Amino acid sequence: MTRAPIWRFAVAALVGLAAVALLQLPGAGKIVERKGIPMDGRVEKTEQEWQAQLTPEQFQVTRRKGTERAFTGAYWDTKQDGIYACICCGQPLFDAKTKFDSGTGWPSYWQPLDKNRVSLVADNGWLMRRTEVTCSRCDAHLGHVFDDGPPPTGQRYCMNSAALKLIDRNE
């Protein structure tokens, strides 16, 4: 019988310790799951239909749960007034009046237009516990919500620009 190198045990121990530490982070036990109710019914398409409709980046972010690089998206520092809608189905999601500069490089909002326009899903990937935000109408991945935002909600909806489309308020 051969023995495993000592470094394998050390790596396993470190991974275990990291997982325990992450589970003890503030807010780690406060993951909320809530399915929103879309305003105009559900939109469901095949993967091929989504690919034909979206750019490669939009598809990667919204359908594959990707993340655009910080400070690169179209809306991270936009101050323009309007309504941010889902790039996939057009459901209005966020009002520009709730947008704030979080310093993260992604567009951030302290609340959605209506809690039923987004769904909140537990995301335990990458040894982290966080809450994913999806469009309640088409299940597009939008980003994540955190409990470190400004008043009045204390929340930071950290979204991907590639998942959003800014619409003039008067349209």
N, C-alpha and C positions, 0 to 999 in steps of 0.2 A: 504494500500500500504506500502510495506517495503522499507526501504532505503538501498542502497548499502553502504557497509563500505567505509570509507574515503580512505583507502589504495588503493582501486580499482581506484579511481580518480587520486591518486598520481602516481600509476603505469602507467596509460594511459597517463598522462601528461609527464612523463619521457620518455616513448617510443616515443611519438610525438616529443619531443625536440631532442632526439637522431636521429630520422629520418631526421629532418630538418638540424641538424649539419652535418650529413653524406653527405647530398646533397650539402653542401657548401664546402666540402673538395676540395683542389687543384686537378685538373684533373678529378673531378667527372662528369663534363659536357662534357668531351672529349672521351666518350665511342665511339668506332668505330666499325661498323659492316661491315664485308667484307667476301664474300664467295670466297674462293680460288678455283682454277681450278686444279684438280688432274693431275699428269703427265701421268698416264696410265689408265684413266677412273675410274669410281666409283666402290667401292666394297660394296656390301650390303649382309648381312647375317641375319638370324633369331637370336633371343636372345639365343635359344638353341644351334645354331651353334657357336656363340661367346663363350658361356659357355664351350663347348666341346674343343675349341681351346685354351682358356686362363686359367691361374691359377686363383684361387678365388680372389687374390689381384689385378691382372691385370684386371679382369672382373669388380670388384668394382670400380676401378679408371677410366678405359676407357669407360665402358658402363653405369655406374651408377653415373658418375661425382664425384667420391670419391677423397680423398687426402691421400697420405701416410704420416706417421708421419715424421716430420723434422729430418734430420740427420740419417735416417734409410734406405733410398733407395740405390740401388747398385751404382748409378752414382753421388751422390751429391758431392763427393770429388775426383772423378776419373780424372786423368790427361792424360789418354791414348788417343792417336790420333785415329781418325776415323770419321765415319759418324753415327749420331744417327737417326735411322729409327723408324717408328711407329710399335709398338709391334703387332698391329692387322693386318695391311695390308702390311707392309714392305716399305711403301713410305719413301724415305730419307727426313728428316726434318731439321736437324741441323748439322753443321760442328763443330767438336771439337775445331777448331781454333777460334770459336766465343764464346766458353764457358769461363765463369769467375766465380770467387769465390764471390758470393753475400753475404755470411755470413748468409743466410736464412736456410740452410740445405737441399735445393733442387737444382738440376742442373739448372744453369741459363745461358742463351745465349743472346747476344746483337742483334742477328737477325737470322731469319730462312735461310735455304739454298736459298729459293726462296719464295717470298711473296705468291705465288699461292699454295704452299704446305700446308699452314695452312689457316684456316678460323678464323675470329674474331667475337665473338658473345657477345652481352651485357649480363652481369650476374648481376642481381639485387637481388640476394638471400642474406639471413642473414643480412639484413639491410645495405648492402654494395653495392656500384656500382663499378664494375670492368669489365675487358674484358677477357672472356674465350677464350682459344686457342684450336681449334680442328683440327684434321687431315682432310684436304680437300677431301681425297679419301674415308674415311670410317666413318667420323664424330666421331672418338674416342676422348674423352676428354683427353687433354694433360696437361693442367694447365692454367695459366693466364699470361697476359702481363701487365707490369707496366711501368710508365714513370720515373723511377728512376735508370736507368741503366747507364753504362759507355759510353763514346764516342766510335764510331762516331754516334751511333743512339740515345743514351740516353734511350734505352728501356731495360727492363729486362724480358725476356721470362722465367718465373719460371715454370719449368716442373716437372712432377712426373716421377721418375725413372721407375716405374712400367709400364708406357706408352711407354717406349723407349727400343730400342735394339741397342747396340753399335756394329757397323760393321767395320771391318778392312778396311782402305782406299783402299787397293790394291785388295779387293775381287770384 
